[in-house]
């Protein structure tokens, strides 16, 4: 993970440390949105990882989906 990705991940880590225990396990997706965000930042970097995390959080609403939704692999890792 790049330095910029580590910096972008700080609010996610703070959420997991401070707010997540109070909210409880209510995520519609597996892995949870915060775990998805950290994995997306690690795999794709700060810009694309943030975009993927924002899209995932945007899908988390009563009319959205649920179930297993993994972080997509990098295109250059295929083959």
C-alpha positions in Angstrom: 0.0 0.0 0.0 1.4 3.4 -0.9 1.8 6.2 1.6 -1.2 8.1 0.0 -3.3 4.9 0.4 -2.3 4.7 4.1 -3.4 8.3 4.6 -6.7 7.7 2.9 -7.2 4.6 5.0 -6.9 6.4 8.3 -10.6 7.5 8.5 -11.7 3.9 7.7 -9.5 2.6 10.4 -10.8 5.2 12.8 -14.4 4.2 12.0 -13.6 0.6 12.6 -11.9 1.4 16.0 -14.4 4.0 17.3 -17.9 3.7 15.7 -18.1 0.1 14.4 -18.3 -1.5 17.9 -21.3 0.8 18.7 -23.1 0.2 15.4 -22.7 -3.5 15.5 -22.7 -6.0 12.7 -25.4 -4.8 10.4 -23.7 -4.8 7.0 -25.7 -6.1 4.0 -22.5 -7.3 2.2 -19.7 -9.6 2.9 -17.0 -8.4 3.4 -18.2 -5.4 5.4 -17.9 -2.0 3.8 -14.9 -1.0 5.9 -13.1 -4.2 5.2 -13.9 -3.8 1.5 -12.5 -0.2 1.6 -9.3 -1.3 3.2 -8.8 -4.1 0.7 -9.7 -1.9 -2.3 -7.1 0.7 -1.1 -4.5 -2.0 -0.7 -5.2 -3.6 -4.1 -5.9 -0.6 -6.3 -4.3 2.4 -4.6 -5.8 5.6 -3.2 -7.7 6.9 -6.2 -9.3 3.8 -7.6 -9.6 2.2 -4.2 -11.5 5.2 -2.9 -13.8 5.2 -6.0 -14.5 1.5 -5.4 -15.2 2.0 -1.7 -17.5 5.0 -2.5 -19.4 2.9 -5.1 -19.8 0.1 -2.5 -21.1 2.5 0.2 -23.5 4.0 -2.3 -25.0 0.6 -3.0 -25.7 0.0 0.7 -29.3 1.2 1.1 -32.6 -0.6 1.7 -33.2 -1.1 -2.1 -29.6 -2.1 -2.8 -28.2 -5.6 -3.0 -26.7 -7.9 -0.4 -24.5 -11.0 -0.2 -20.9 -11.7 -1.2 -19.3 -8.8 -3.0 -15.5 -9.1 -3.2 -13.1 -6.4 -4.4 -12.3 -6.9 -8.1 -8.8 -7.9 -9.1 -6.5 -5.6 -10.8 -6.7 -5.8 -14.6 -2.9 -6.1 -14.9 -2.8 -9.1 -12.6 -4.9 -11.2 -15.0 -3.0 -13.6 -17.2 
